[in-house]
Amino acid sequence: MIFLTILVLMYFLPTILAAHRGRGVAGILLLNLFFGWTIIGWFALLAWVLAAGPRYVVVPGYYNSDVRRYH
């Protein structure tokens, strides 16, 4: 049973990495389901996920203009 779990995690490794890196998971998941069983498709997905940089979202922070600065 553990061996089967490890195989499933390895099969979906590109999808897991895409989710962890904040990329579009739906497209990677579908491609992983349909083309992941081929060795070339799995490696192509893995390379695609690793080549794309992580997506950063900039959230504006709180700025208090009343803060006194000591020089």
N, C-alpha and C positions, 0 to 999 in steps of 0.2 A: 504493500500500500504506500509506503514511503517512497519507493522507487517511482511509482506512478505519479505521485505528487511532484517529485523533482522533475520528471519529464514534462508535466504540464506547465510548471513554472519556467522551465527552459524554453518550451515552445512559445510561451507568451512573454518572453523576456523583452522583445522590442516594444510591446505594448506597455509593459510595466515601466520600462525606462522612459518611454514617452510621457506617461502619466507623472512620473517623478520629476521630469524636467519641465513640466508645464506645457507640453506641446499638444497639438490637436490629437486627441486619443481616438476619436471615432473612426477617422480614416485609417489610422495605423492598425486599429483593431480589426476592421473589415479586411484590409489587405493581409493581415496576419492570419486571419481565419481562412481566407481563400488561397493564398500563395505561400503561407508559412510552411506547409508540408514539403515544399520543394526546398532543397538546400540552398539553391541560388536565391530564391525569394526570401528566405529567412535571413540570409546574410545581407541581402540588399536592404531589407527593412532595418536591420541592426545598424548598418552603415549610415542609412538615412537619419535614424534617430540620433546617433552619436555625432554625426557631422553638423547637424543643426544645433545652433547654440540655444541655451535655455531662454525662454521668453520671460522677460522681466516686466512687471507692471509697476509703474511709478505712481505712488499714492501721495498726493500733496499732504504735507505735515502741518501741524498747528504752528502758527507763527504769532508770537506775542510781541507786539511792537512796544509794549510798556516795559520790557525787560531793560534794566539798567546795566550798562556794560562798564566794567571797571578797567581802566587802562593804567 
